[in-house]
Amino acid sequence: MDWETEMQKLQDEQAKLMNEFEIVLPNINRHGDDYAKELRQITEELISNNVSINAMYR
């Protein structure tokens, strides 16, 4: 996979994860642990993708 395709894939994944994050976040106080776990997982994936994106620019 070339650089541009890989970058686009990562950016698309980031957009998808941010949408999920925005859906889960308002529900965290109402539903507790399940949403907190999901939010943590989404956050970890966002961070991982950001690391990958940053590494591609080096």
Secondary structure, DSSP 8 states (H G I E B T S, - for coil): --HHHHHHHHHHHHHHHHHHHHHHGGGHHHHTHHHHHHHHHHHHHHHHHHHHHHHHT-
